[in-house]
Amino acid sequence: MKQNRTLIIVIVALVVIGIWASSSYNSMVQVQETTTTALANVQSTYQRRADLIPNLVETVKGYAAHEKQTLEDVVAARTKATSINLDPSNLTPEKLKEFQQAQGELGSALGRLIAIQENYPDLKANENFRDLQIQLEGTENRINEARNKYNEAVLQYNVVIRSFPKNILAGIFGFAKMDKFEAEAGAEKAPQVKF
């Protein structure tokens, strides 16, 4: 009788532990999927920006043909930025930094391209250029929002997998800490405007 009681207690304890482990694992999978979806949304938003660039370059070409170097810089930066894909299952801090750097270079090249309009009143007045510029500005806002949502998802994910006792299961099942997007180097300094 005492053996049966001990066996029942052991079985109940194993069932409770199994239910807890299953529930914990599922919650870690859920926050991981939320995070990888947020990363995919960041990449999708960056791709939207990259897709707008060829039209913008062609529009500027018609008005500012001798701005060849700026146009080539934008095209080269776009090529580099779109060649880097982030794989959530193998996301390293170095790869995230490389991605951010390429996107920063593209943003900088785009800024120089947009600044060209000041030298070309006809370009500044061109409806296609204005529309593309508005779309790019909106896309930059979407990029910022997508990056913030990703960082929030990473925060939630990291808290879940690093909290005790889920951290034990996270280690067993290979849930690793994820990195957030960070501000670009020099972002803490205000841009210098010269007239």
KAZI-V318394 format. One record per backbone hydrogen bond with DSSP energy under -1.0 kcal/mol. CO is the residue of the C=O (numbers start at 1). NH is the residue of the N-H. E is the energy in kcal/mol with one decimal. If there is no record, write none. Layout:
[[CO & NH & E] [CO & NH & E]]
This chain:
[[1 & 5 & -2.1] [2 & 6 & -2.2] [3 & 7 & -2.5] [4 & 8 & -2.5] [5 & 9 & -2.3] [6 & 10 & -2.4] [7 & 11 & -2.6] [8 & 12 & -2.8] [9 & 13 & -2.5] [10 & 14 & -2.6] [11 & 15 & -2.5] [12 & 16 & -2.6] [13 & 17 & -2.6] [14 & 18 & -2.6] [15 & 19 & -2.6] [16 & 20 & -2.6] [17 & 21 & -2.9] [18 & 22 & -2.5] [19 & 23 & -2.6] [20 & 24 & -2.9] [21 & 25 & -2.7] [22 & 26 & -2.5] [23 & 27 & -2.1] [24 & 28 & -2.1] [25 & 29 & -2.4] [26 & 30 & -2.3] [27 & 31 & -2.2] [28 & 32 & -2.1] [29 & 33 & -2.7] [30 & 34 & -2.1] [31 & 35 & -1.9] [32 & 36 & -2.7] [33 & 37 & -2.2] [34 & 38 & -2.0] [35 & 39 & -2.1] [36 & 40 & -2.2] [37 & 41 & -2.1] [38 & 42 & -1.8] [39 & 43 & -2.4] [40 & 44 & -2.4] [41 & 45 & -2.1] [42 & 46 & -2.4] [43 & 47 & -2.3] [44 & 48 & -1.9] [45 & 49 & -1.7] [46 & 50 & -2.3] [47 & 51 & -2.5] [48 & 52 & -1.3] [49 & 53 & -1.1] [52 & 56 & -1.8] [53 & 57 & -3.0] [54 & 58 & -2.3] [55 & 59 & -2.1] [56 & 60 & -2.4] [57 & 61 & -2.6] [58 & 62 & -1.3] [60 & 63 & -1.3] [60 & 64 & -3.1] [64 & 67 & -2.0] [67 & 71 & -2.0] [68 & 72 & -2.8] [69 & 73 & -2.5] [70 & 74 & -2.1] [71 & 75 & -2.2] [72 & 76 & -2.6] [73 & 77 & -2.5] [74 & 78 & -2.4] [75 & 79 & -2.4] [76 & 80 & -2.3] [77 & 81 & -2.6] [78 & 82 & -2.5] [87 & 90 & -2.0] [92 & 96 & -2.4] [93 & 97 & -2.2] [94 & 98 & -2.5] [95 & 99 & -2.4] [96 & 100 & -2.5] [97 & 101 & -2.6] [98 & 102 & -2.3] [99 & 103 & -2.4] [100 & 104 & -2.4] [101 & 105 & -2.3] [102 & 106 & -1.9] [103 & 107 & -2.4] [104 & 108 & -2.3] [105 & 109 & -2.4] [106 & 110 & -2.6] [107 & 111 & -2.0] [108 & 112 & -1.9] [109 & 113 & -2.0] [110 & 114 & -2.9] [111 & 115 & -1.9] [114 & 117 & -1.3] [115 & 118 & -1.5] [116 & 119 & -2.0] [117 & 120 & -1.1] [120 & 124 & -2.4] [121 & 125 & -1.7] [126 & 130 & -2.4] [127 & 131 & -2.8] [128 & 132 & -2.7] [129 & 133 & -2.7] [130 & 134 & -2.5] [131 & 135 & -2.4] [132 & 136 & -2.6] [133 & 137 & -2.4] [134 & 138 & -2.4] [135 & 139 & -2.3] [136 & 140 & -2.6] [137 & 141 & -1.8] [138 & 142 & -2.1] [139 & 143 & -2.8] [140 & 144 & -2.1] [141 & 145 & -2.3] [142 & 146 & -3.0] [143 & 147 & -2.7] [144 & 148 & -2.2] [145 & 149 & -2.4] [146 & 150 & -2.3] [147 & 151 & -2.6] [148 & 152 & -2.2] [149 & 153 & -2.3] [150 & 154 & -2.7] [151 & 155 & -2.3] [152 & 156 & -2.3] [153 & 157 & -2.6] [154 & 158 & -3.2] [155 & 159 & -2.3] [156 & 160 & -2.2] [157 & 161 & -2.5] [158 & 162 & -1.5] [159 & 163 & -1.1] [163 & 167 & -2.0] [165 & 168 & -1.5] [166 & 170 & -3.1] [167 & 171 & -2.0] [168 & 172 & -2.0] [169 & 173 & -2.9] [170 & 175 & -2.5] [184 & 187 & -2.2] [186 & 189 & -1.5]]
